[in-house]
């Protein structure tokens, strides 16, 4: 990682992660499709094999989306009292769109922070 600092200026991990860009150069794309991480950066050649976000982003997405959708559905039920099909029509697509969008953003952010902090999955710092 020391040679990275000499060749590439530091990239803000929050900016790179939220945009889905390479955490080293900030130019190449991190994702191949919606949620699949590419094998390497097309711009700088960084090997993304270190990138393992695990279940971290999904836990936060479940909490955030659940809070938003359940709160909105309860408010709507109490104040408007629509038929059940209206709930299905509104909340199922919202959960899917918010869930996938936030998962991509948080996965990119977590991978960028892993790179920035030189964190490797499965390693424990006993220092």
ROVEX-267487 format. One record per residue: x, y, z of N, C-alpha, C in turn. Coordinates in Angstrom, 1 decimal, decimal comma. Example, Ala and Ser with C-alpha at 12.3 -4.5 7.8 and 13.67 -1.06 7.14 Angstrom:
nu: 13,2&nv: -5,7&nw: 7,8&cau: 12,3&cav: -4,5&caw: 7,8&cu: 13,2&cv: -3,3&cw: 7,8
nu: 12,8&nv: -2,2&nw: 7,1&cau: 13,7&cav: -1,1&caw: 7,1&cu: 12,9&cv: 0,0&cw: 7,9
END
This chain:
nu: 0,8&nv: -1,2&nw: 0,0&cau: 0,0&cav: 0,0&caw: 0,0&cu: 0,9&cv: 1,3&cw: 0,0
nu: 2,1&nv: 1,2&nw: 0,5&cau: 3,0&cav: 2,3&caw: 0,5&cu: 3,3&cv: 2,8&cw: -0,9
nu: 3,5&nv: 1,8&nw: -1,8&cau: 3,8&cav: 2,2&caw: -3,2&cu: 2,5&cv: 2,9&cw: -3,9
nu: 1,4&nv: 2,5&nw: -3,4&cau: 0,1&cav: 3,2&caw: -3,9&cu: 0,1&cv: 4,7&cw: -3,6
nu: 0,6&nv: 5,0&nw: -2,4&cau: 0,6&cav: 6,4&caw: -2,0&cu: 1,6&cv: 7,2&cw: -2,8
nu: 2,7&nv: 6,6&nw: -3,3&cau: 3,7&cav: 7,3&caw: -4,1&cu: 3,1&cv: 7,5&cw: -5,5
nu: 2,4&nv: 6,5&nw: -6,1&cau: 2,0&cav: 6,6&caw: -7,4&cu: 0,6&cv: 7,3&cw: -7,6
nu: -0,3&nv: 7,1&nw: -6,6&cau: -1,6&cav: 7,6&caw: -6,7&cu: -1,9&cv: 8,6&cw: -5,6
nu: -2,4&nv: 9,8&nw: -5,8&cau: -2,8&cav: 10,7&caw: -4,7&cu: -4,0&cv: 10,0&cw: -4,0
nu: -4,1&nv: 10,3&nw: -2,7&cau: -5,1&cav: 9,7&caw: -1,9&cu: -6,5&cv: 10,1&cw: -2,4
nu: -7,4&nv: 9,1&nw: -2,5&cau: -8,8&cav: 9,3&caw: -2,9&cu: -9,7&cv: 9,3&cw: -1,7
nu: -10,6&nv: 10,2&nw: -1,6&cau: -11,5&cav: 10,2&caw: -0,5&cu: -12,4&cv: 8,9&cw: -0,6
nu: -12,3&nv: 8,1&nw: 0,5&cau: -13,1&cav: 6,8&caw: 0,4&cu: -14,6&cv: 7,0&cw: 0,3
nu: -15,1&nv: 8,1&nw: 0,9&cau: -16,5&cav: 8,3&caw: 0,9&cu: -17,0&cv: 8,7&cw: -0,5
nu: -16,2&nv: 9,5&nw: -1,2&cau: -16,6&cav: 9,9&caw: -2,5&cu: -16,4&cv: 8,7&cw: -3,5
nu: -15,3&nv: 8,0&nw: -3,4&cau: -15,2&cav: 6,8&caw: -4,3&cu: -16,2&cv: 5,7&cw: -4,0
nu: -16,5&nv: 5,5&nw: -2,7&cau: -17,4&cav: 4,4&caw: -2,4&cu: -18,8&cv: 4,8&cw: -2,8
nu: -19,2&nv: 6,0&nw: -2,6&cau: -20,6&cav: 6,4&caw: -3,0&cu: -20,8&cv: 6,4&cw: -4,5
nu: -19,7&nv: 6,7&nw: -5,2&cau: -19,8&cav: 6,8&caw: -6,7&cu: -19,6&cv: 5,4&cw: -7,3
nu: -19,1&nv: 4,4&nw: -6,5&cau: -18,8&cav: 3,1&caw: -7,1&cu: -17,5&cv: 3,1&cw: -7,9
nu: -16,5&nv: 3,9&nw: -7,5&cau: -15,3&cav: 4,0&caw: -8,2&cu: -14,2&cv: 3,2&cw: -7,5
nu: -13,0&nv: 3,1&nw: -8,2&cau: -11,9&cav: 2,4&caw: -7,6&cu: -11,4&cv: 3,2&cw: -6,4
nu: -11,1&nv: 2,5&nw: -5,3&cau: -10,6&cav: 3,2&caw: -4,1&cu: -9,2&cv: 3,7&cw: -4,2
nu: -8,4&nv: 3,2&nw: -5,1&cau: -7,0&cav: 3,7&caw: -5,3&cu: -6,9&cv: 4,9&cw: -6,2
nu: -7,5&nv: 4,8&nw: -7,4&cau: -7,3&cav: 5,9&caw: -8,4&cu: -8,6&cv: 6,8&cw: -8,5
nu: -9,7&nv: 6,3&nw: -8,1&cau: -11,0&cav: 7,1&caw: -8,2&cu: -11,5&cv: 7,2&cw: -9,6
nu: -10,9&nv: 6,5&nw: -10,5&cau: -11,4&cav: 6,6&caw: -11,9&cu: -12,1&cv: 5,3&cw: -12,4
nu: -11,6&nv: 4,2&nw: -12,2&cau: -12,2&cav: 2,9&caw: -12,7&cu: -13,4&cv: 2,6&cw: -11,9
nu: -14,2&nv: 1,7&nw: -12,5&cau: -15,5&cav: 1,3&caw: -11,9&cu: -15,2&cv: 0,1&cw: -11,0
nu: -15,9&nv: 0,1&nw: -9,9&cau: -15,8&cav: -0,9&caw: -8,9&cu: -16,7&cv: -2,1&cw: -9,2
nu: -17,9&nv: -1,8&nw: -9,7&cau: -18,9&cav: -2,9&caw: -9,9&cu: -19,0&cv: -3,3&cw: -11,4
nu: -19,3&nv: -4,6&nw: -11,5&cau: -19,6&cav: -5,2&caw: -12,8&cu: -21,1&cv: -5,5&cw: -12,8
nu: -21,9&nv: -4,7&nw: -13,2&cau: -23,4&cav: -4,9&caw: -13,0&cu: -23,9&cv: -4,1&cw: -11,8
nu: -24,9&nv: -4,6&nw: -11,2&cau: -25,5&cav: -3,9&caw: -10,0&cu: -24,7&cv: -4,1&cw: -8,7
nu: -24,4&nv: -5,3&nw: -8,3&cau: -23,7&cav: -5,6&caw: -7,1&cu: -22,5&cv: -6,4&cw: -7,1
nu: -22,2&nv: -6,9&nw: -8,3&cau: -21,0&cav: -7,8&caw: -8,4&cu: -19,7&cv: -6,9&cw: -8,6
nu: -18,7&nv: -7,2&nw: -7,8&cau: -17,5&cav: -6,5&caw: -7,8&cu: -16,6&cv: -7,0&cw: -8,9
nu: -16,0&nv: -6,1&nw: -9,7&cau: -15,1&cav: -6,5&caw: -10,8&cu: -13,9&cv: -7,2&cw: -10,2
nu: -13,2&nv: -7,9&nw: -11,1&cau: -11,9&cav: -8,6&caw: -10,6&cu: -10,8&cv: -7,6&cw: -10,3
nu: -10,7&nv: -6,5&nw: -11,2&cau: -9,7&cav: -5,5&caw: -11,0&cu: -10,1&cv: -4,2&cw: -11,6
nu: -9,4&nv: -3,1&nw: -11,3&cau: -9,7&cav: -1,8&caw: -11,9&cu: -9,2&cv: -1,7&cw: -13,3
nu: -10,0&nv: -1,2&nw: -14,2&cau: -9,6&cav: -1,1&caw: -15,6&cu: -8,6&cv: 0,1&cw: -15,8
nu: -8,6&nv: 1,0&nw: -14,8&cau: -7,7&cav: 2,2&caw: -15,0&cu: -6,3&cv: 2,0&cw: -14,4
nu: -6,3&nv: 1,5&nw: -13,1&cau: -5,0&cav: 1,4&caw: -12,4&cu: -4,5&cv: 0,0&cw: -12,2
nu: -5,4&nv: -1,0&nw: -12,4&cau: -5,1&cav: -2,4&caw: -12,3&cu: -5,2&cv: -2,9&cw: -10,9
nu: -5,8&nv: -2,2&nw: -9,9&cau: -5,9&cav: -2,7&caw: -8,6&cu: -6,7&cv: -4,0&cw: -8,5
nu: -6,1&nv: -5,0&nw: -7,9&cau: -6,8&cav: -6,3&caw: -7,7&cu: -7,9&cv: -6,1&cw: -6,6
nu: -9,1&nv: -6,4&nw: -7,0&cau: -10,2&cav: -6,2&caw: -6,0&cu: -10,4&cv: -7,5&cw: -5,2
nu: -9,5&nv: -8,4&nw: -5,2&cau: -9,7&cav: -9,7&caw: -4,4&cu: -9,8&cv: -9,4&cw: -2,9
nu: -9,2&nv: -8,3&nw: -2,4&cau: -9,3&cav: -8,0&caw: -1,0&cu: -10,7&cv: -7,6&cw: -0,6
nu: -11,5&nv: -7,2&nw: -1,6&cau: -12,9&cav: -6,6&caw: -1,3&cu: -13,9&cv: -7,7&cw: -0,9
nu: -14,2&nv: -7,7&nw: 0,4&cau: -15,2&cav: -8,6&caw: 0,9&cu: -16,0&cv: -7,9&cw: 1,9
nu: -17,2&nv: -7,4&nw: 1,5&cau: -18,0&cav: -6,5&caw: 2,4&cu: -18,8&cv: -7,4&cw: 3,3
nu: -19,0&nv: -8,7&nw: 3,0&cau: -19,8&cav: -9,6&caw: 3,8&cu: -21,2&cv: -9,1&cw: 3,9
nu: -21,8&nv: -9,3&nw: 5,1&cau: -23,1&cav: -8,9&caw: 5,4&cu: -23,3&cv: -7,5&cw: 5,9
nu: -22,2&nv: -6,8&nw: 6,1&cau: -22,3&cav: -5,5&caw: 6,7&cu: -23,2&cv: -4,5&cw: 6,1
nu: -23,1&nv: -4,3&nw: 4,7&cau: -24,0&cav: -3,3&caw: 4,1&cu: -25,5&cv: -3,8&cw: 4,2
nu: -25,7&nv: -5,1&nw: 4,1&cau: -27,1&cav: -5,6&caw: 4,0&cu: -27,8&cv: -5,3&cw: 5,4
nu: -27,1&nv: -5,5&nw: 6,5&cau: -27,6&cav: -5,2&caw: 7,8&cu: -28,1&cv: -3,8&cw: 7,9
nu: -27,3&nv: -2,8&nw: 7,5&cau: -27,7&cav: -1,4&caw: 7,6&cu: -28,8&cv: -1,1&cw: 6,6
nu: -28,8&nv: -1,7&nw: 5,4&cau: -29,9&cav: -1,5&caw: 4,5&cu: -31,2&cv: -2,0&cw: 5,1
nu: -31,2&nv: -3,2&nw: 5,7&cau: -32,4&cav: -3,7&caw: 6,3&cu: -33,0&cv: -2,8&cw: 7,4
nu: -32,1&nv: -2,3&nw: 8,2&cau: -32,5&cav: -1,4&caw: 9,2&cu: -33,0&cv: 0,0&cw: 8,7
nu: -32,3&nv: 0,5&nw: 7,7&cau: -32,8&cav: 1,8&caw: 7,2&cu: -34,1&cv: 1,7&cw: 6,4
nu: -34,1&nv: 0,8&nw: 5,5&cau: -35,3&cav: 0,6&caw: 4,6&cu: -36,5&cv: 0,1&cw: 5,4
nu: -36,2&nv: -0,7&nw: 6,4&cau: -37,3&cav: -1,2&caw: 7,2&cu: -37,9&cv: -0,1&cw: 8,0
nu: -37,1&nv: 0,8&nw: 8,6&cau: -37,6&cav: 1,9&caw: 9,3&cu: -38,4&cv: 2,9&cw: 8,5
nu: -37,9&nv: 3,2&nw: 7,3&cau: -38,6&cav: 4,1&caw: 6,4&cu: -40,0&cv: 3,5&cw: 5,9
nu: -39,9&nv: 2,2&nw: 5,4&cau: -41,1&cav: 1,6&caw: 4,8&cu: -42,2&cv: 1,3&cw: 5,9
nu: -41,7&nv: 0,7&nw: 7,0&cau: -42,7&cav: 0,4&caw: 8,0&cu: -43,4&cv: 1,6&cw: 8,6
nu: -42,5&nv: 2,7&nw: 8,8&cau: -43,1&cav: 3,9&caw: 9,3&cu: -44,1&cv: 4,5&cw: 8,4
nu: -43,8&nv: 4,5&nw: 7,1&cau: -44,7&cav: 5,1&caw: 6,1&cu: -45,9&cv: 4,3&cw: 5,9
nu: -45,8&nv: 2,9&nw: 6,0&cau: -46,9&cav: 2,1&caw: 5,8&cu: -47,9&cv: 2,2&cw: 7,0
nu: -47,3&nv: 2,3&nw: 8,2&cau: -48,1&cav: 2,5&caw: 9,4&cu: -48,9&cv: 3,8&cw: 9,4
nu: -48,1&nv: 4,9&nw: 9,0&cau: -48,8&cav: 6,2&caw: 8,9&cu: -49,9&cv: 6,2&cw: 7,9
nu: -49,7&nv: 5,5&nw: 6,7&cau: -50,7&cav: 5,5&caw: 5,7&cu: -51,9&cv: 4,6&cw: 6,2
nu: -51,7&nv: 3,6&nw: 6,9&cau: -52,8&cav: 2,7&caw: 7,4&cu: -53,6&cv: 3,5&cw: 8,4
nu: -53,0&nv: 4,2&nw: 9,3&cau: -53,7&cav: 4,9&caw: 10,3&cu: -54,5&cv: 6,1&cw: 9,7
nu: -53,8&nv: 6,9&nw: 8,8&cau: -54,5&cav: 8,1&caw: 8,3&cu: -55,3&cv: 7,9&cw: 7,1
nu: -55,0&nv: 7,0&nw: 6,2&cau: -55,7&cav: 6,9&caw: 5,0&cu: -56,6&cv: 5,6&cw: 4,9
nu: -56,1&nv: 4,5&nw: 5,5&cau: -56,7&cav: 3,2&caw: 5,6&cu: -57,1&cv: 2,7&cw: 4,2
nu: -56,0&nv: 2,6&nw: 3,3&cau: -56,3&cav: 2,1&caw: 2,0&cu: -56,5&cv: 0,5&cw: 2,0
nu: -57,0&nv: 0,0&nw: 0,9&cau: -57,1&cav: -1,5&caw: 0,7&cu: -55,7&cv: -2,1&cw: 0,7
nu: -55,7&nv: -3,4&nw: 1,0&cau: -54,4&cav: -4,1&caw: 1,1&cu: -53,6&cv: -4,0&cw: -0,2
nu: -54,3&nv: -4,1&nw: -1,4&cau: -53,6&cav: -4,1&caw: -2,6&cu: -52,8&cv: -2,8&cw: -2,8
nu: -53,3&nv: -1,7&nw: -2,3&cau: -52,5&cav: -0,4&caw: -2,4&cu: -51,2&cv: -0,5&cw: -1,6
nu: -51,3&nv: -1,1&nw: -0,4&cau: -50,0&cav: -1,3&caw: 0,3&cu: -49,0&cv: -2,1&cw: -0,5
nu: -49,5&nv: -3,2&nw: -1,1&cau: -48,6&cav: -4,1&caw: -1,9&cu: -48,0&cv: -3,3&cw: -3,1
nu: -48,9&nv: -2,5&nw: -3,7&cau: -48,5&cav: -1,7&caw: -4,9&cu: -47,4&cv: -0,7&cw: -4,6
nu: -47,5&nv: -0,1&nw: -3,4&cau: -46,6&cav: 1,0&caw: -3,0&cu: -45,3&cv: 0,4&cw: -2,3
nu: -45,4&nv: -0,5&nw: -1,4&cau: -44,3&cav: -0,8&caw: -0,5&cu: -43,4&cv: -1,8&cw: -1,1
nu: -43,9&nv: -2,8&nw: -1,8&cau: -43,0&cav: -3,8&caw: -2,3&cu: -42,0&cv: -3,2&cw: -3,3
nu: -42,4&nv: -2,4&nw: -4,3&cau: -41,5&cav: -1,8&caw: -5,2&cu: -40,5&cv: -0,9&cw: -4,5
nu: -41,0&nv: -0,1&nw: -3,5&cau: -40,1&cav: 0,8&caw: -2,8&cu: -39,1&cv: 0,0&cw: -2,0
nu: -39,4&nv: -1,1&nw: -1,4&cau: -38,4&cav: -1,9&caw: -0,7&cu: -37,4&cv: -2,4&cw: -1,7
nu: -37,8&nv: -2,9&nw: -2,8&cau: -36,8&cav: -3,4&caw: -3,8&cu: -35,9&cv: -2,3&cw: -4,3
nu: -36,4&nv: -1,2&nw: -4,7&cau: -35,6&cav: -0,1&caw: -5,2&cu: -34,6&cv: 0,5&cw: -4,2
nu: -35,2&nv: 0,8&nw: -3,0&cau: -34,3&cav: 1,3&caw: -1,9&cu: -33,3&cv: 0,3&cw: -1,5
nu: -33,7&nv: -1,0&nw: -1,4&cau: -32,8&cav: -2,0&caw: -0,9&cu: -31,6&cv: -2,2&cw: -1,9
nu: -31,9&nv: -2,3&nw: -3,1&cau: -30,8&cav: -2,5&caw: -4,1&cu: -29,9&cv: -1,3&cw: -4,2
nu: -30,5&nv: -0,1&nw: -4,3&cau: -29,8&cav: 1,1&caw: -4,4&cu: -28,9&cv: 1,4&cw: -3,2
nu: -29,4&nv: 1,2&nw: -2,0&cau: -28,6&cav: 1,4&caw: -0,8&cu: -27,5&cv: 0,3&cw: -0,6
nu: -27,9&nv: -0,9&nw: -1,0&cau: -26,9&cav: -2,0&caw: -0,9&cu: -25,6&cv: -1,6&cw: -1,8
nu: -25,9&nv: -1,2&nw: -3,0&cau: -24,8&cav: -0,8&caw: -3,9&cu: -23,9&cv: 0,3&cw: -3,3
nu: -24,6&nv: 1,3&nw: -2,8&cau: -23,9&cav: 2,5&caw: -2,2&cu: -23,1&cv: 2,1&cw: -1,0
nu: -23,7&nv: 1,3&nw: -0,1&cau: -23,0&cav: 1,0&caw: 1,2&cu: -21,9&cv: -0,1&cw: 0,9
nu: -22,1&nv: -1,0&nw: -0,1&cau: -21,1&cav: -1,9&caw: -0,4&cu: -19,8&cv: -1,2&cw: -1,0
nu: -20,1&nv: -0,3&nw: -1,8&cau: -18,9&cav: 0,5&caw: -2,4&cu: -18,2&cv: 1,3&cw: -1,3
nu: -19,0&nv: 1,9&nw: -0,4&cau: -18,4&cav: 2,6&caw: 0,7&cu: -17,5&cv: 1,7&cw: 1,6
nu: -18,1&nv: 0,6&nw: 1,9&cau: -17,4&cav: -0,4&caw: 2,8&cu: -16,1&cv: -0,9&cw: 2,2
nu: -16,1&nv: -1,2&nw: 0,9&cau: -14,9&cav: -1,6&caw: 0,2&cu: -13,9&cv: -0,5&cw: 0,1
nu: -14,3&nv: 0,7&nw: -0,2&cau: -13,4&cav: 1,8&caw: -0,2&cu: -12,7&cv: 2,1&cw: 1,2
nu: -13,5&nv: 1,9&nw: 2,2&cau: -12,9&cav: 2,0&caw: 3,6&cu: -12,0&cv: 0,9&cw: 3,9
nu: -12,3&nv: -0,3&nw: 3,5&cau: -11,4&cav: -1,5&caw: 3,7&cu: -10,1&cv: -1,2&cw: 3,0
nu: -10,1&nv: -0,6&nw: 1,8&cau: -8,8&cav: -0,3&caw: 1,1&cu: -8,1&cv: 0,8&cw: 1,8
nu: -8,8&nv: 1,8&nw: 2,2&cau: -8,1&cav: 3,0&caw: 2,8&cu: -7,5&cv: 2,6&cw: 4,2
nu: -8,1&nv: 1,7&nw: 4,9&cau: -7,6&cav: 1,3&caw: 6,2&cu: -6,8&cv: 0,1&cw: 6,2
nu: -6,5&nv: -0,4&nw: 5,0&cau: -5,7&cav: -1,7&caw: 4,8&cu: -6,3&cv: -2,8&cw: 5,6
nu: -7,6&nv: -2,9&nw: 5,6&cau: -8,3&cav: -4,0&caw: 6,3&cu: -8,5&cv: -5,2&cw: 5,4
nu: -8,2&nv: -6,4&nw: 5,9&cau: -8,4&cav: -7,6&caw: 5,1&cu: -9,3&cv: -8,5&cw: 5,8
nu: -10,3&nv: -9,0&nw: 5,1&cau: -11,3&cav: -9,9&caw: 5,8&cu: -10,6&cv: -11,1&cw: 6,5
nu: -11,1&nv: -11,4&nw: 7,6&cau: -10,6&cav: -12,5&caw: 8,4&cu: -9,4&cv: -12,3&cw: 9,2
nu: -8,7&nv: -11,1&nw: 9,0&cau: -7,6&cav: -10,8&caw: 9,8&cu: -8,0&cv: -10,1&cw: 11,1
nu: -7,2&nv: -10,4&nw: 12,2&cau: -7,5&cav: -9,8&caw: 13,4&cu: -6,2&cv: -9,1&cw: 13,8
nu: -6,3&nv: -7,8&nw: 14,2&cau: -5,1&cav: -7,0&caw: 14,6&cu: -4,8&cv: -7,4&cw: 16,1
nu: -3,7&nv: -8,0&nw: 16,3&cau: -3,4&cav: -8,4&caw: 17,7&cu: -2,2&cv: -7,6&cw: 18,2
nu: -2,0&nv: -6,4&nw: 17,5&cau: -0,9&cav: -5,6&caw: 17,8&cu: -1,0&cv: -4,8&cw: 19,0
END
